């Protein structure tokens, strides 16, 4: 899906389609639907500045007292092997248990792989869910949409990402967007399916702000947040034009609901782009070198550090894509032979990077007093096959896998559910994608039994009937 990054080039439709006040008025006049109007420009990127949180609270959709809650979703794109990391089977046959050994952790409830030594030292801070499963196709993008929205897309309906729901119910707290994806939206997954990282039927106004840059690069900057004296005359003039367009559009619409919505969104965009606080939130140069190195001077590590800074600055929901695609890079997709990742690649490249960054994030949030109000949810599209394949890797396996949670009210050092002796199927407390998303909503204070405004204005359940938060994580 095309990124909805907040760049001023995204506003070019307003310039190209409406070069004059007359043309702008024509665009907003009779014959154009509300949907067409809202698609003009980049409303998709910025979220609403309306008091959604107060409205949702008054309607009973959000529990009082959760104003400070945020969520960082780490999406482990590619599908990590639960059997080699979080749900090892040391007593199983060699073709099941694989080449790695379990190690003791700071929790008496579980062991972890030797590939995750830093995880082991803070195992009292997170809890595992070892009985996750779904009935979607064993292709990456099918799992992406189910695990991030809680549902499989059917009947032409694209359900919103959990971050988009958060944007809708709670709105923004600061000049920054309520929902951010780092470093950018997912790429191809092989199934040509929507990946679920969008506002869905809630509308493009709740699509995420996608960074579209690698924060580990020395020259990293967010171009759209540069101060006026650094953005150049052309871009600065475009900012001025936008304000003129908004003013003339409101006049043409005679202060209609559509015009007020457009005006509110442009004000939000302009406020973000001229905000010193927004620029500071993305400025990793303010971090000591020692802190940056603790997270790891790589894309994922610096995204985790940036997520911590965004939480501190008031962003409600951040999704970090551990990788961007299963093609052309080393990922969790360990089929064992090229063009995919070998199990040695997971051992030598992926796990050290991931272990370092995740542990730094949890420790940093804890030391800064942010972990209690920040849920860190580590999800993936599926696990890997119980048996090692002939190439020495493991293939896709949605029938059973592990996810884990820290902070946001979660009690650490626990295990929920269990898999069978070879890690092939849930043996205790099966957990579906909808249950995992409901767990995120529970941490944020949402009533999972409530409804959203769905397609055609019809009420749409926040989660499916029978879906329940994993409350064992919280008590």
C-alpha positions in Angstrom: 0.0 0.0 0.0 1.2 3.5 -0.8 2.7 5.2 2.2 0.7 8.1 3.8 3.9 9.8 5.0 3.2 13.5 5.8 5.2 15.1 3.0 4.3 18.4 1.4 4.5 16.7 -2.0 1.4 14.8 -1.0 -0.4 18.1 -1.0 0.4 18.6 -4.7 -3.0 17.5 -5.8 -4.4 20.7 -4.4 -1.9 22.7 -6.5 -2.2 20.7 -9.7 -6.0 20.3 -9.6 -6.8 23.8 -8.4 -4.4 26.4 -9.7 -6.9 29.2 -9.1 -9.6 30.1 -6.5 -12.2 29.3 -9.1 -10.8 25.8 -9.7 -10.5 25.2 -6.0 -14.2 26.2 -5.5 -15.1 23.9 -8.4 -13.4 21.0 -6.7 -15.4 21.6 -3.6 -18.7 22.3 -5.4 -21.7 20.1 -6.3 -21.0 16.7 -7.9 -18.1 15.8 -5.7 -18.7 13.4 -2.8 -17.5 13.8 0.7 -15.2 10.9 0.2 -13.6 12.4 -2.9 -13.1 15.7 -1.1 -11.4 14.1 1.9 -9.1 12.3 -0.5 -7.7 15.5 -1.9 -4.4 16.3 -0.2 -2.9 14.4 2.6 -5.6 14.1 5.2 -4.5 10.5 5.4 -1.3 11.2 7.2 -2.2 13.4 10.1 -5.1 12.2 12.2 -7.7 14.4 13.7 -7.2 17.1 16.2 -10.7 16.9 17.5 -11.3 15.8 21.1 -12.0 12.1 20.3 -10.8 11.0 23.6 -13.3 13.1 25.5 -16.1 12.0 23.2 -15.1 8.3 23.5 -14.8 8.6 27.3 -18.3 10.2 27.6 -19.7 7.4 25.4 -18.1 4.7 27.7 -15.7 3.4 25.0 -12.6 4.4 27.0 -12.1 3.8 30.7 -11.1 6.8 32.8 -7.6 6.8 34.1 -5.9 5.6 31.0 -5.0 9.0 29.5 -1.3 8.3 29.8 -1.3 4.8 28.2 0.6 4.2 25.0 1.5 1.2 23.0 4.6 0.2 21.1 3.9 -2.7 18.8 7.0 -4.5 17.6 6.0 -6.5 14.6 8.5 -9.3 13.9 8.0 -9.4 10.2 9.0 -12.7 8.7 7.7 -15.0 11.5 10.3 -15.9 14.1 10.8 -19.5 15.1 9.1 -20.0 18.4 10.8 -23.4 18.7 14.3 -21.8 18.5 13.5 -18.8 20.6 10.6 -18.7 23.1 9.1 -22.2 23.2 12.0 -24.6 23.0 11.5 -28.4 23.2 14.9 -29.7 24.5 13.5 -33.3 25.0 12.0 -33.6 21.5 13.8 -35.4 18.6 16.6 -33.5 17.0 14.6 -32.6 13.9 12.2 -30.8 16.2 14.3 -29.2 18.9 16.9 -27.8 16.4 20.5 -26.8 17.1 20.1 -24.4 20.0 20.0 -24.8 23.8 17.6 -23.3 26.4 19.1 -21.1 29.1 17.7 -20.0 32.5 16.1 -16.6 32.9 15.2 -14.1 35.6 11.8 -15.7 35.6 11.2 -19.1 37.3 8.3 -19.7 34.8 10.2 -20.1 31.6 13.5 -20.6 29.9 14.6 -19.0 26.6 17.0 -19.7 23.8 20.7 -19.1 24.2 20.2 -16.7 21.2 18.5 -14.2 23.5 20.8 -13.7 26.5 19.7 -10.1 27.1 16.0 -11.2 27.1 16.9 -13.8 29.7 18.2 -11.1 32.1 14.9 -9.1 32.0 12.5 -12.0 31.8 10.7 -10.7 34.9 9.6 -7.7 32.8 7.7 -9.5 30.1 5.3 -12.5 29.8 4.9 -15.1 27.0 1.8 -16.3 25.2 2.8 -19.7 23.8 -0.6 -20.8 22.4 -1.2 -18.3 19.6 -2.7 -19.6 16.3 -4.8 -18.5 13.4 -6.6 -20.2 10.5 -5.4 -17.8 7.8 -3.3 -18.8 4.8 0.3 -19.5 5.6 1.5 -16.4 3.7 3.0 -13.4 5.3 0.5 -10.7 4.4 -2.5 -12.8 5.5 -0.9 -13.0 8.9 0.0 -9.3 8.9 -3.5 -8.1 8.5 -5.0 -10.6 11.0 -2.4 -10.0 13.7 -2.5 -6.2 13.5 -6.3 -5.8 13.1 -7.6 -8.9 14.8 -9.5 -10.0 11.7 -9.1 -11.4 8.2 -10.3 -8.9 5.6 -13.5 -10.3 3.9 -16.3 -8.9 1.8 -14.2 -6.0 0.7 -14.0 -4.6 4.2 -10.6 -3.6 5.5 -10.6 -3.4 9.3 -8.4 -0.8 10.9 -5.0 -1.4 12.5 -5.1 -1.2 16.3 -3.2 2.1 16.1 -5.9 3.5 13.8 -8.5 2.5 16.4 -6.4 4.3 19.0 -6.2 7.4 16.8 -10.0 7.3 16.4 -10.9 6.8 20.0 -8.3 8.9 21.7 -7.0 11.4 19.2 -3.7 13.3 19.5 -2.1 14.5 22.7 0.4 16.9 21.2 1.4 18.3 17.8 2.6 14.9 16.9 0.3 12.3 15.2 -1.4 9.8 17.4 -0.3 6.8 15.3 3.2 6.4 13.8 4.9 3.5 11.9 8.7 3.2 12.0 10.7 3.2 9.8 8.0 2.8 7.1 5.1 0.7 6.1 5.6 -3.0 5.2 6.5 -3.9 1.7 5.6 -6.9 -0.3 4.7 -10.2 1.4 4.1 -12.5 -1.6 0.3 -12.7 -1.3 -0.6 -9.4 -2.8 -3.0 -8.7 0.2 -3.5 -5.5 2.2 -1.1 -5.6 5.1 -3.4 -4.1 7.8 -1.2 -1.0 8.5 -3.9 1.5 7.7 -7.0 3.2 8.9 -9.3 0.8 7.0 -13.0 1.7 7.2 -12.2 4.4 9.8 -10.8 6.5 6.9 -7.5 7.8 5.7 -7.4 10.4 8.4 -6.4 7.5 10.8 -3.6 6.1 8.6 -0.3 6.2 10.3 2.4 8.8 9.8 5.3 6.7 8.3 8.8 8.0 8.8 10.1 6.8 5.4 13.8 7.2 6.5 16.4 5.1 8.3 17.2 6.7 11.7 20.5 4.9 11.9 22.0 6.9 9.0 24.3 9.8 9.9 22.4 12.3 8.0 19.0 11.2 9.3 16.4 13.9 9.3 12.6 14.1 8.9 12.4 16.5 5.9 8.9 17.7 6.7 9.9 18.8 10.1 12.9 20.9 9.2 12.7 24.5 10.5 11.7 27.2 7.9 15.3 28.4 7.4 16.4 24.9 6.3 13.5 23.7 4.1 14.2 26.0 1.1 12.1 28.6 -0.6 10.1 26.2 -2.7 8.9 24.1 0.2 8.3 27.2 2.4 6.2 28.8 -0.4 4.1 25.6 -0.6 3.4 25.9 3.1 2.1 29.4 2.5 -0.1 28.2 -0.4 -1.7 25.6 1.8 -2.9 28.1 4.3 -4.4 30.2 1.4 -6.1 27.0 0.0 -7.6 26.2 3.3 -9.0 29.7 3.7 -10.5 29.8 0.3 -11.9 26.3 0.6 -13.7 27.1 3.8 -15.2 30.1 2.1 -16.3 28.1 -1.0 -17.9 25.4 1.3 -19.6 28.1 3.4 -18.2 26.5 6.6 -19.7 23.1 5.8 -18.8 20.0 7.8 -16.4 18.8 5.1 -14.6 22.2 5.1 -14.4 22.3 8.9 -12.9 18.8 8.8 -10.4 19.7 6.1 -9.5 23.0 7.9 -9.0 21.1 11.2 -6.7 18.6 9.6 -4.7 21.2 7.8 -4.3 23.1 11.0 -3.0 19.9 12.6 -0.5 19.3 9.8 0.7 22.8 9.8 1.0 22.8 13.6 3.1 19.6 13.4 5.4 20.9 10.7 6.1 24.2 12.6 6.4 22.6 16.0 9.7 22.7 17.7 8.6 19.9 20.0 7.7 17.7 17.0 11.2 18.3 15.5 12.8 17.6 18.9 11.0 14.3 19.3 12.5 12.9 16.0 16.0 14.4 16.7 18.1 11.4 17.8 21.1 13.8 17.9 19.8 14.8 21.3 20.6 11.4 22.6 24.1 10.6 24.1 26.2 8.4 21.9 26.3 5.8 24.7 22.5 5.5 24.7 22.3 5.2 20.9 25.0 2.5 21.0 23.2 0.7 23.7 20.2 0.3 21.4 22.4 -0.7 18.4 23.5 1.5 15.6 21.3 -0.2 13.1 17.8 0.6 11.7 15.8 -1.5 14.2 17.8 -0.4 17.2 17.4 3.3 16.3 13.7 2.8 15.6 13.3 1.4 19.1 15.1 4.4 20.6 12.9 6.8 18.4 9.8 5.0 19.7 10.9 5.7 23.3 11.3 9.4 22.4 7.9 9.5 20.7 6.2 7.9 23.7 7.8 10.6 25.9 6.5 13.2 23.5 2.9 12.0 23.7 2.5 9.7 20.7 -0.2 7.2 21.6 0.6 4.2 19.3 3.9 3.3 17.5 4.4 0.3 15.3 8.0 -0.8 14.6 8.5 -3.1 11.7 11.5 -5.2 12.5 12.0 -5.7 8.8 10.3 -4.1 5.8 9.9 -7.1 3.5 10.8 -10.8 3.4 12.7 -10.2 0.2 16.2 -8.8 -0.3 17.2 -8.7 3.3 18.0 -11.0 6.2 14.8 -11.5 8.3 13.1 -13.9 10.6 12.0 -15.8 7.4 14.4 -18.7 8.0 13.5 -21.2 5.2 17.2 -22.1 5.3 18.5 -21.3 1.8 18.8 -18.3 -0.5 17.0 -16.1 -1.3 15.7 -16.5 2.3 17.5 -16.5 5.6 19.5 -19.4 6.9 19.4 -20.5 10.5 23.0 -19.2 10.8 21.8 -15.8 9.6 19.2 -15.8 12.4 21.9 -16.7 14.9 24.6 -14.4 13.8 22.7 -11.3 12.5 19.0 -11.2 13.4 19.0 -12.4 17.0 21.9 -10.2 18.3 20.4 -7.1 16.7 16.9 -7.9 18.0 18.0 -9.0 21.5 20.1 -5.8 22.0 17.4 -3.4 20.9 14.5 -4.9 22.7 16.3 -5.2 26.0 17.5 -1.6 25.7 14.0 -0.4 25.0 12.5 -2.3 28.0 15.3 -1.2 30.4 15.1 2.4 29.2 11.3 2.6 29.6 11.6 1.1 33.0 14.4 3.4 34.2 12.5 6.4 33.0 9.2 5.4 34.7 7.4 4.9 31.4 7.0 1.1 31.3 3.9 1.0 33.5 2.0 3.2 31.1 3.6 1.8 27.9 2.5 -1.6 26.5 5.2 -3.2 24.4 3.6 -5.9 22.3 5.8 -8.2 20.3 3.8 -9.9 17.5 4.4 -11.8 14.3 2.4 -13.2 11.4 3.0 -16.9 12.4 5.6 -19.3 13.8 7.8 -21.9 12.0 7.2 -25.6 11.3 7.9 -28.1 14.1 10.3 -30.0 12.0 13.5 -28.6 10.5 13.3 -28.8 6.7 16.0 -30.3 4.4 17.7 -26.9 4.0 18.2 -26.6 7.7 15.5 -24.0 8.2 11.9 -23.9 9.1 8.8 -23.0 7.0 5.6 -21.0 7.7 3.4 -22.3 10.5 0.3 -20.3 11.6 -1.0 -23.3 13.7 1.1 -22.4 16.7 3.5 -19.6 17.7 4.5 -17.3 20.6 3.9 -13.6 21.2 4.9 -11.6 24.3 4.0 -8.4 26.2 5.6 -6.1 28.6 4.5 -2.9 30.5 1.1 -1.3 30.2 -0.2 -3.1 33.2 1.2 -6.5 32.2 2.7 -8.6 35.0 6.1 -9.9 33.8 7.7 -13.3 34.2 4.6 -15.3 33.3 3.5 -17.8 30.7 0.0 -18.0 29.3 -1.0 -21.1 27.3 1.2 -24.0 26.1 1.9 -25.8 22.9 2.0 -29.6 22.4 5.3 -31.6 22.8 6.6 -30.6 19.3 5.3 -27.0 19.3 2.8 -27.8 16.5 -0.6 -26.8 18.0 -1.9 -25.1 21.2 -2.3 -27.6 24.0 -3.7 -25.1 26.6 -5.5 -21.8 26.4 -5.6 -21.3 22.6 -5.3 -17.6 21.6 -6.5 -16.0 18.4 -5.4 -12.8 16.7 -8.6 -11.1 17.9 -7.7 -12.0 21.5 -4.2 -10.4 21.1 -5.7 -7.1 19.7 -8.3 -7.1 22.4 -5.4 -7.4 24.9 -3.9 -4.3 23.5 -7.2 -2.5 23.7 -7.6 -3.7 27.3 -4.2 -2.2 28.2 -5.2 1.1 26.6 -8.5 1.2 28.5 -10.9 0.5 25.6 -14.1 -1.5 26.1 -13.5 -4.4 23.6 -17.3 -5.1 23.5 -18.0 -1.6 22.1 -18.6 -0.6 18.5 -16.9 1.6 15.9 -18.6 3.5 13.1 -18.3 1.0 10.3 -18.9 0.9 6.6 -22.0 2.8 5.6 -22.2 4.2 9.1 -23.3 0.9 10.6 -22.0 0.0 14.0 -19.0 -2.4 13.7 -17.8 -4.4 16.8 -14.5 -3.3 18.1 -13.6 -7.0 18.4 -15.5 -10.1 17.2 -18.0 -12.0 19.4 -16.1 -14.5 21.5 -12.9 -12.5 21.5 -11.5 -11.7 25.0 -8.4 -9.9 26.3 -5.8 -12.2 27.9 -6.5 -11.0 31.4 -4.1 -13.5 33.0 -1.4 -11.1 31.8 -2.7 -8.4 34.0 -3.5 -10.0 37.4 
